Amino acid sequence: MAILLLTLGCTGSHYAAADLTGHATALPTRYADGRFFVRPVTASGDTLDLFTDTGGGLWITSTVADSLKLPEQIAMIRDGKDTTYAVQLPAFAPGAAIPKPLGSPGGRVNIMPKQVAERMHGMPSMAHWSGMLGQEWFAGRTWTFDYPRGQLLLHMAADTVHRDPEHTVPLGFQDDTGTVHGLNFPRIRVLVDGDSLDLLFDTGASTTLTDSALRVVDDGRGAERATSFITQSIFERWRTKHPDWRMIGHAEEGTGLPMIEVPHVSVGGYTVGPVWFTMRPDANFHDYMTQFMDRRIEGALGGSALRYFRVTVDYPHSLAFFEQG
């Protein structure tokens, strides 16, 4: 089921929204505990709530597709029996729109049965999601994730972004041939405790804390939140080398997996912290996620680290630019 969630998506939409600077547009956004949801309004007046995830798939729930009466198209037939259906995004109201995905054939968005989506992702709030906008939606464009201000911006062109070379880092993509990527899952390199780690740049990395973990963290935030992920082998290395780093066993609701607080993470020419990482079995990244990347990764860099920054991700040029302040 995890493979289905990630790869669903592996329109007749009128795009118009408030242009802030002449070069970038702020999308209608809901920011929740280190994660971005876009909230476009359809021409008929319905507001969608779409989770954005640079490390995720592309789909809307069957409930939303049915309620909007979107015509279905067959997107894929597997083994002559399993059929995936897709739709075009609906027309949106001027000033409250989002663009169609460039990385999906025909700009289509796959349909996910709502009960399947909720069972796979395992987060309480998912019952209210309209869908997920993942790697195919971000593909081919330049975006700014402004964590301090809780805004998601779309740039009209990559060359309108003024970058400081000292805070610009390369991103790796599978089958990267300049401006064209085979898949659009970004790999980024960070420095932790003197070691360079290759991670998925993952704005959707999320966890739900157990009640006991929430009491230990004691930061006034909710249980469901952004996180970062790290493989078990690296987690255990950190734990052995740094017994003073805060670790919470049975931290994640559902899986019971632990999390560790890393004092400092260096990325984009900055050093920030602390950053919480939730443990994942090695196979989740070494075997599963690595097949979609340009090289093996050890986890994911999510909102628990990115919250310190305004990050601009230039997909056509495979670059990320970090700002603070």
FENSUL-V162436 format. One line per field, one symbol per residue. psi: psi as a letter, one per 30 degrees, with the letter a starting at -180 (. if undefined). A space follows every 10 residues. Layout:
psi->???
//
This chain:
psi->eeeeeefjf. likjjkljje fffkkjljkk kjhglkkkil klfggkkljk kkjfgaajll leeeeeefhk kkkkekkkgg ejkklllkkl klkkfhllll kfgkkgglkl kkkeeeeeee egkeffffkf akjbefefkg lklkjieefh kkkkkekegf kjkjefgkkl kkkkhjhcfk kelhjkkkkl kkhfkkkklk jifgkllkkl eeeeeeehgg llekllalkk leeeeeeeee fiffkkkjlh ekkefglllk jkekkkkggl klllkkkkkk kefeeeedef fglflklgak jaffeffflj kkjjeeghlk kkll.
//
